[in-house]
Structures are given as structure tokens and as C-alpha cells.
Amino acid sequence: MADVRMPLSFLDDVTADRLVDLFEADKDRLAALTVEFPGLYFDFSKTHLTPDLVAHFSAAILQIGLEQRRGDLFGGLIANPTENRAAEHCAERGEGTAESVGIAKQLHNRMRALIEVIEAGALGEIRHILHIGIGGSALGPDLLVDALGRDAGRYDVAIVSNVDGSALKEAIAGFDPHKTLLVIASKTFSTTETLLNAESALQWMTEAGVEDAIAQVIALTANPQAALDWGVDETRILPFSESVGGRYSLWSSIGFPAALALGWTAFEDLLEGAAEMDRHFRLTPLDRNAPVLAAFVDQYYSLARKAQTRAVFAYDERLRLLPSYLQQLEMESNGKSVTLDGTHLGAESAAITWGGVGTDAQHAVFQLLHQGTRLVPVEFLAAIEPGHDFDEAHHRQLLGNCFAQGAALMAGRVHEDNARAYSGDRPSTTILLDEVDPRSLGALIAFYEHRTFANAVLLGINPFDQFGVELGKEMAKSIEAGGQRFDPSTQALINRAMS
């Protein structure tokens, strides 16, 4: 593969003007650095990108191999070379090879048929959905249900990922076990935390007098045989493709609780919104391509300005789980130290993603963003249509705060008292949704997936493996099994808390 350090060497000589000066010098800046997409508006103009920088980045990403790697991604070829696998989450929303799209459609039809069976009452009266998974098997469904399901009124949904029994206890506190559907989501159906939570939930149902508790279990997995061996009825197993990675899996049967809670039409709209973003990423010129431009912003601040973090603030309560979702997507995908060919990266990899919800965050962390010594690129998200019927003053103040923060970060303020001075020239991106609906949310999530992929191309790394999570898992199993000695600190903790 190409040495990514050479194509990006232009960053060594970049000297950036202040943001206010960039606007003053280029009257067309706003038009050049905003992207219109159905239901979404991306504003990159308050970053230090310029048309010249975009041209340099565009040439670099093409030289590094964007077209081939993007072709491999959508063509069902090996996009994950360390595990010798394709990465076919796009096929789940209809963008991939005819064979993979056909298989995904068949599995979606199977999921839809089971949902219709449940809605018809064939599994008894179901009012509650207890979804148990971890990582991508929980974060995606949780985001979808929390963002879109508040007014659905179809089922009560609780999603449990933490192996801490307190999480399960809280989730089932208001549930009737006789009216609960237990959904177990695990790609391998061997995830230790998930199966322990599932066994405890099944025990809760059995002890409450549910005669055939296993009949109220749905399994979502790429390993149907393991679910069958666990005791789940074959008709209640919803498979998905082995080539769909966990953190990219909400489009597959992992999205079952969202499809059930929101209704099938909403789930189809979600898929179509994502498919629209897939086509945008594949077909739009790089200087108008939202995921690619976002990746250029990320790499500029990481490599040229040495920013170590990226902050995401959702000025909409319905998107409150998005920062947590992005933490896994971005840091598990691109938190790597070797390139595709196994050599040391020699540059910074993914920034640390963090964030929160506006306006709460303004009274907690924005002090550092405005006057701290660390450069933190900020991303704001907001929606034009509110998610409530209260006085419109609520939404006007919310949006006003969002837009004011970006303006203040950029402009700053001179003051004779240094404690009251703002340096300004602090970058932000704003993503504005027309409304938080399934189609727009699907497009937004797919945008972040492709942005993550474009960042991986620029860095020359594989975003689809995650070996970094394995060592801790292995050691946890060793502690549980006993017999292995650890370092003195760890051994003392084991002896004190677990003996």
C-alpha cells in the first residue's frame, strides 16, 4: 500500500489564518464549505479548511487509495484484511453486491415476518422488550429506540449491556415477566457478559412462574447454531451475515428491537436514509462529499494542529446517546497503531471522542472549550423541528444557544482583564437536521460510518478489526478461572475483593 505519510506531507507546511480572516478574505467561503443533503445540512465553514486544503487532501486520499478501498467496501471484497473478511453493512441497506443485498433482504423479510407474528399475539401478550447485548449489539439499538421511540407507544423497551447486575435489576423493575420478550443479541453468541445477563433474565422469568420462558426468547446472531444449542427455538433465531461487524450491525437483525418498537415502516425509512448517504459517499465529488470533508477536518486538526480529542454536542435531547455511540464507532474502528501492512503507523490515529448534550454541557465543560489551553474541535448537532409541543421559546433558546456557541468559539473577545478574554479562532462544525426522523437519523449514522472509513483510508489503517479489546477479556477469564498469578497490584485487588 502507499505510504500515507508522503501524500499528507503538505500538512507540514500549512500555516492557517484565523477563521474570521478566512471569512473576510473569501466571500464564497460559506457556499464552498457547506453541503446540502436531503434532510441534513453540513457546515464546515467554521473550521480551518480552505478550498486549497481540500484540493490537497483530495489529491492525497486518491493517491492513498480511496477509490480501490471504497470499491472493495461496496463490492463485497476484502475490506478487513487482518481477518480476511468483507465489511458488508452497506448491503443491509441495499448498497452492495446483488448477492449480498439479496441475502440481507431475505433476512430482513424473516425479521419482518417474526415481528408480524409477535404483533398478532402468537407469542402471547407482549408489552415489554428486554434487549441484552454489549458494544455494537446494544449501542445502536439503544440510540435508535431512544431517539425515535419516545412517542411510539408500542412497547416498553429496556436495553441492558453492563454485566453489573444493578443494570439488569433496574431494567426489569417495572416489567411483567409474563409479558416480556427477552432478546439476546450477540454476533458469536458466546459473549460472556451478554450470556450471563441472559441467563439471569431467564431465571427471573422462570422464578416468576413463566411456564415456558425460553419460548419468549429471540436470538440475534451470526452464529445460529450456538443460539440453537443454548436452547432458542429455530423459528425465533434471526441471523445476520458474518461480514457485518458489530459496531456496524444496527441495520441487520441487531436492529430488531427498534424495528419492533418503532414499526417496520420506520425501520425501512432508516435503511433508505442510510442508503442515500451510501450513494452520496460513493458518487459525490470529494469537495462536496460530506463524510470525506469531515474526515479532512479530522485529519487536519489531528495531524497539523495536534488536537487529541474531538467533542460532539447534541442540542437535541433525542440525540443524547449519539456521543456514546460515536465513541465506539470511531475509537474502536480507528484506535490503531499499525497500518494495513502491519507496520507502525508513525502518526496519531483516532482522536478521543467525547461530548454531551446542550445546553447542559455549556454549564459543565464549555469553560475549557472557550478558555482552556487545549485545542478541541467541536461538532454541534441540532434539529429545526422540535420534539415536543411546549412553548416554541424552548426550541428557539436551544437553537440560539447552539449557534451562539459556535460563533463565540470562532470570534472570541478581547478584554483588558485576561481572565475575561476569549482567544477565539476555535473551530466547530455544525450538522443541522430538518427533523429527527428515521430517514434523517439513518443518513446521519451512515455519514459517521463513512467519515470513519475515510479517516481510516487517510491513515492507511483497517477500521474493521478490534484486536485491542481481546487482551483484557482474556485476563478477565483468567481471573474468573483462578490459578494464575498477576502483578502484585492486581493480585492484591483480587485477594481483597474476590477471595
Sequence and secondary structure as in RCSB ss.txt:
>XXXX:A:sequence
MADVRMPLSFLDDVTADRLVDLFEADKDRLAALTVEFPGLYFDFSKTHLTPDLVAHFSAAILQIGLEQRRGDLFG
GLIANPTENRAAEHCAERGEGTAESVGIAKQLHNRMRALIEVIEAGALGEIRHILHIGIGGSALGPDLLVDALGR
DAGRYDVAIVSNVDGSALKEAIAGFDPHKTLLVIASKTFSTTETLLNAESALQWMTEAGVEDAIAQVIALTANPQ
AALDWGVDETRILPFSESVGGRYSLWSSIGFPAALALGWTAFEDLLEGAAEMDRHFRLTPLDRNAPVLAAFVDQY
YSLARKAQTRAVFAYDERLRLLPSYLQQLEMESNGKSVTLDGTHLGAESAAITWGGVGTDAQHAVFQLLHQGTRL
VPVEFLAAIEPGHDFDEAHHRQLLGNCFAQGAALMAGRVHEDNARAYSGDRPSTTILLDEVDPRSLGALIAFYEH
RTFANAVLLGINPFDQFGVELGKEMAKSIEAGGQRFDPSTQALINRAMS
>XXXX:A:secstr
   TTTGGGGGGG     HHHHHHH TTHHHHTEEEETTEEEE TTSS  HHHHHHHHHHHHHHTHHHHHHHHHT
TS SBTTTTB   TGGGGT S HHHHHHHHHHHHHHHHHHHHHHTTTT    EEEEE  THHHHHHHHHHHHH T
TT S EEEEE  SSHHHHHHHHTT  GGGEEEEEE SSS  HHHHHHHHHHHHHHHHTT TTGGGGEEEEES HH
HHHHHT  GGGEEE  TTS GGG TTTGGGHHHHHHH HHHHHHHHHHHHHHHHHHHHS GGG HHHHHHHHHHI
IIIIS   EEEEEEESGGGTTHHHHHIIIIIIHH  SB TTSSB  S  S EEEEEETTGGGGTTHHHHHHSSS 
  EEEEEESS SS S THHHHHHHHHHHHHHHHHHH B  SSGGG B     EEEEEES   HHHHHHHHHHHHH
HHHHHHHHHT  TT  GGGHHHHHHHHHHHH      HHHHHHHHHHH 
